[in-house]
């Protein structure tokens, strides 16, 4: 496996174990399956983090509706 591919896998956040599995996969189809599984895991973690953001946004909304004069609405969020 070439260095460019290894660098790309690392940039994508793949563990060294996954990179080794990818390198030793029997076929291109097996490699695709590994990458798709990892992609599903990443997407799941993104959704979990998005849910956390939505909860925080809701709490901020609630607090803003009852608070005055604190933290301007234009502050970085």
TIRO-2110 file (N, C-alpha, C; in Angstrom, 1 decimal):
// TIRO-2110
0.9, -1.2, 0.0, N, 1, A
0.0, 0.0, 0.0, CA, 1, A
0.9, 1.2, 0.0, C, 1, A
0.5, 2.2, -0.8, N, 2, A
1.4, 3.4, -0.9, CA, 2, A
1.2, 4.4, 0.2, C, 2, A
2.1, 5.2, 0.4, N, 3, A
2.1, 6.2, 1.5, CA, 3, A
1.0, 7.2, 1.4, C, 3, A
0.6, 7.5, 0.2, N, 4, A
-0.5, 8.5, 0.0, CA, 4, A
-1.8, 7.9, 0.6, C, 4, A
-2.1, 6.6, 0.3, N, 5, A
-3.3, 5.9, 0.8, CA, 5, A
-3.2, 5.9, 2.3, C, 5, A
-2.1, 5.5, 2.9, N, 6, A
-1.9, 5.5, 4.4, CA, 6, A
-2.2, 6.8, 5.0, C, 6, A
-1.6, 7.9, 4.4, N, 7, A
-1.9, 9.2, 4.9, CA, 7, A
-3.3, 9.6, 4.8, C, 7, A
-4.0, 9.2, 3.7, N, 8, A
-5.4, 9.5, 3.6, CA, 8, A
-6.2, 8.8, 4.6, C, 8, A
-5.9, 7.6, 4.9, N, 9, A
-6.6, 6.8, 5.9, CA, 9, A
-6.4, 7.4, 7.3, C, 9, A
-5.2, 7.9, 7.6, N, 10, A
-4.9, 8.5, 8.9, CA, 10, A
-5.6, 9.9, 9.0, C, 10, A
-5.7, 10.6, 7.9, N, 11, A
-6.4, 11.9, 7.8, CA, 11, A
-7.9, 11.7, 8.1, C, 11, A
-8.4, 10.6, 7.7, N, 12, A
-9.8, 10.2, 7.9, CA, 12, A
-10.1, 9.8, 9.3, C, 12, A
-9.0, 9.6, 10.1, N, 13, A
-9.2, 9.2, 11.5, CA, 13, A
-9.1, 7.7, 11.7, C, 13, A
-8.7, 7.0, 10.7, N, 14, A
-8.6, 5.5, 10.9, CA, 14, A
-7.5, 5.2, 11.9, C, 14, A
-7.8, 4.2, 12.7, N, 15, A
-6.9, 3.7, 13.6, CA, 15, A
-5.8, 2.9, 12.9, C, 15, A
-4.7, 2.7, 13.6, N, 16, A
-3.6, 1.8, 13.0, CA, 16, A
-4.1, 0.4, 12.7, C, 16, A
-5.0, -0.1, 13.6, N, 17, A
-5.6, -1.4, 13.5, CA, 17, A
-6.4, -1.5, 12.2, C, 17, A
-7.2, -0.5, 12.0, N, 18, A
-8.0, -0.4, 10.7, CA, 18, A
-7.2, -0.3, 9.5, C, 18, A
-6.1, 0.5, 9.6, N, 19, A
-5.2, 0.6, 8.4, CA, 19, A
-4.6, -0.8, 8.1, C, 19, A
-4.2, -1.5, 9.2, N, 20, A
-3.6, -2.8, 9.0, CA, 20, A
-4.6, -3.8, 8.4, C, 20, A
-5.9, -3.7, 8.8, N, 21, A
-6.9, -4.6, 8.3, CA, 21, A
-7.1, -4.2, 6.8, C, 21, A
-7.1, -2.9, 6.5, N, 22, A
-7.3, -2.4, 5.1, CA, 22, A
-6.2, -3.0, 4.2, C, 22, A
-5.0, -2.9, 4.7, N, 23, A
-3.8, -3.3, 4.0, CA, 23, A
-3.8, -4.8, 3.7, C, 23, A
-4.3, -5.6, 4.7, N, 24, A
-4.3, -7.0, 4.5, CA, 24, A
-5.6, -7.6, 3.9, C, 24, A
-6.6, -6.7, 3.6, N, 25, A
-7.8, -7.2, 3.0, CA, 25, A
-7.6, -8.0, 1.8, C, 25, A
-8.4, -9.0, 1.6, N, 26, A
-8.2, -9.9, 0.4, CA, 26, A
-8.6, -9.3, -0.9, C, 26, A
-9.5, -8.3, -0.9, N, 27, A
-9.9, -7.8, -2.2, CA, 27, A
-10.4, -6.3, -2.0, C, 27, A
-10.6, -5.7, -3.1, N, 28, A
-11.1, -4.3, -3.1, CA, 28, A
-12.4, -4.2, -2.5, C, 28, A
-13.3, -5.3, -2.7, N, 29, A
-14.6, -5.3, -2.1, CA, 29, A
-14.5, -5.4, -0.6, C, 29, A
-13.5, -6.2, 0.0, N, 30, A
-13.3, -6.3, 1.4, CA, 30, A
-12.9, -4.9, 2.0, C, 30, A
-12.1, -4.2, 1.2, N, 31, A
-11.6, -2.9, 1.6, CA, 31, A
-12.8, -1.9, 1.7, C, 31, A
-13.6, -2.0, 0.7, N, 32, A
-14.8, -1.1, 0.6, CA, 32, A
-15.7, -1.4, 1.9, C, 32, A
-15.9, -2.6, 2.2, N, 33, A
-16.7, -3.0, 3.4, CA, 33, A
-16.1, -2.4, 4.6, C, 33, A
-14.8, -2.5, 4.8, N, 34, A
-14.2, -1.9, 6.0, CA, 34, A
-14.4, -0.4, 6.0, C, 34, A
-14.2, 0.3, 4.9, N, 35, A
-14.4, 1.7, 4.9, CA, 35, A
-15.8, 2.1, 5.1, C, 35, A
-16.7, 1.4, 4.6, N, 36, A
-18.2, 1.7, 4.8, CA, 36, A
-18.6, 1.5, 6.2, C, 36, A
-18.0, 0.5, 6.9, N, 37, A
-18.3, 0.3, 8.3, CA, 37, A
-17.8, 1.4, 9.1, C, 37, A
-16.6, 1.9, 8.8, N, 38, A
-16.0, 3.0, 9.6, CA, 38, A
-16.8, 4.3, 9.3, C, 38, A
-17.2, 4.4, 8.1, N, 39, A
-18.0, 5.6, 7.7, CA, 39, A
-19.3, 5.6, 8.5, C, 39, A
-19.9, 4.5, 8.7, N, 40, A
-21.2, 4.4, 9.5, CA, 40, A
-20.9, 4.8, 10.9, C, 40, A
-19.8, 4.3, 11.5, N, 41, A
-19.4, 4.7, 12.8, CA, 41, A
-19.2, 6.2, 13.0, C, 41, A
-18.5, 6.8, 12.0, N, 42, A
-18.3, 8.2, 12.0, CA, 42, A
-19.6, 9.0, 12.0, C, 42, A
-20.5, 8.6, 11.1, N, 43, A
-21.7, 9.3, 10.9, CA, 43, A
-22.6, 9.1, 12.2, C, 43, A
-22.5, 8.0, 12.8, N, 44, A
-23.2, 7.8, 14.1, CA, 44, A
-22.7, 8.8, 15.2, C, 44, A
-21.4, 8.9, 15.2, N, 45, A
-20.8, 9.8, 16.2, CA, 45, A
-21.2, 11.3, 15.9, C, 45, A
-21.2, 11.6, 14.6, N, 46, A
-21.7, 13.0, 14.2, CA, 46, A
-23.1, 13.2, 14.7, C, 46, A
-24.0, 12.2, 14.5, N, 47, A
-25.4, 12.4, 14.9, CA, 47, A
-25.5, 12.6, 16.4, C, 47, A
-24.7, 11.8, 17.2, N, 48, A
-24.7, 11.9, 18.6, CA, 48, A
-24.2, 13.3, 19.0, C, 48, A
-23.2, 13.9, 18.4, N, 49, A
-22.7, 15.2, 18.7, CA, 49, A
-23.8, 16.3, 18.3, C, 49, A
-24.4, 16.1, 17.2, N, 50, A
-25.5, 17.0, 16.8, CA, 50, A
-26.6, 17.0, 17.8, C, 50, A
-27.0, 15.9, 18.3, N, 51, A
-28.0, 15.8, 19.3, CA, 51, A
-27.6, 16.7, 20.6, C, 51, A
-26.3, 16.6, 21.0, N, 52, A
-25.8, 17.3, 22.1, CA, 52, A
-25.9, 18.8, 21.8, C, 52, A
-25.6, 19.2, 20.6, N, 53, A
-25.7, 20.6, 20.2, CA, 53, A
-27.1, 21.1, 20.2, C, 53, A
-28.0, 20.3, 19.8, N, 54, A
-29.4, 20.7, 19.8, CA, 54, A
-29.9, 20.9, 21.2, C, 54, A
-29.5, 20.0, 22.1, N, 55, A
-29.9, 20.1, 23.5, CA, 55, A
-29.3, 21.5, 24.1, C, 55, A
-28.1, 21.8, 23.8, N, 56, A
-27.5, 23.0, 24.3, CA, 56, A
-28.2, 24.2, 23.7, C, 56, A
-28.5, 24.2, 22.4, N, 57, A
-29.2, 25.3, 21.8, CA, 57, A
-30.6, 25.5, 22.4, C, 57, A
-31.3, 24.4, 22.8, N, 58, A
-32.6, 24.5, 23.4, CA, 58, A
-32.4, 25.2, 24.8, C, 58, A
-31.4, 24.8, 25.6, N, 59, A
-31.2, 25.4, 26.9, CA, 59, A
-30.9, 26.9, 26.7, C, 59, A
-30.0, 27.2, 25.8, N, 60, A
-29.7, 28.6, 25.5, CA, 60, A
-31.0, 29.4, 25.2, C, 60, A
-31.8, 28.8, 24.3, N, 61, A
-33.0, 29.5, 23.9, CA, 61, A
-33.9, 29.7, 25.1, C, 61, A
-34.1, 28.7, 26.0, N, 62, A
-34.9, 28.8, 27.2, CA, 62, A
-34.4, 29.9, 28.1, C, 62, A
-33.1, 29.9, 28.3, N, 63, A
-32.5, 30.9, 29.2, CA, 63, A
-32.6, 32.3, 28.6, C, 63, A
-32.4, 32.5, 27.4, N, 64, A
-32.6, 33.8, 26.7, CA, 64, A
-34.0, 34.3, 26.9, C, 64, A
-34.9, 33.4, 26.8, N, 65, A
-36.3, 33.9, 26.9, CA, 65, A
-36.7, 34.4, 28.3, C, 65, A
-35.9, 34.0, 29.3, N, 66, A
-36.2, 34.5, 30.7, CA, 66, A
-35.2, 35.5, 31.2, C, 66, A
-34.1, 35.6, 30.5, N, 67, A
-33.0, 36.5, 31.0, CA, 67, A
-32.9, 37.7, 30.2, C, 67, A
-32.5, 38.8, 30.8, N, 68, A
-32.3, 40.0, 30.1, CA, 68, A
-30.9, 40.6, 30.4, C, 68, A
-30.3, 41.2, 29.5, N, 69, A
-29.0, 41.9, 29.7, CA, 69, A
-27.8, 41.0, 29.9, C, 69, A
-27.9, 39.8, 29.7, N, 70, A
-26.7, 38.9, 29.8, CA, 70, A
-26.4, 38.3, 28.5, C, 70, A
-25.1, 38.2, 28.2, N, 71, A
-24.6, 37.6, 26.9, CA, 71, A
-25.5, 38.0, 25.7, C, 71, A
-24.9, 38.9, 24.9, N, 72, A
-25.7, 39.4, 23.8, CA, 72, A
-26.0, 38.4, 22.8, C, 72, A
-27.0, 38.6, 22.1, N, 73, A
-27.5, 37.6, 21.1, CA, 73, A
-26.5, 37.5, 19.9, C, 73, A
-25.6, 38.4, 19.8, N, 74, A
-24.7, 38.4, 18.7, CA, 74, A
-23.4, 37.8, 19.0, C, 74, A
-23.2, 37.3, 20.3, N, 75, A
-22.0, 36.6, 20.7, CA, 75, A
-21.8, 35.4, 19.9, C, 75, A
-20.5, 35.0, 19.7, N, 76, A
-20.2, 33.8, 18.9, CA, 76, A
-20.8, 32.6, 19.6, C, 76, A
-21.4, 31.7, 18.8, N, 77, A
-22.0, 30.5, 19.3, CA, 77, A
-21.4, 29.3, 18.7, C, 77, A
END
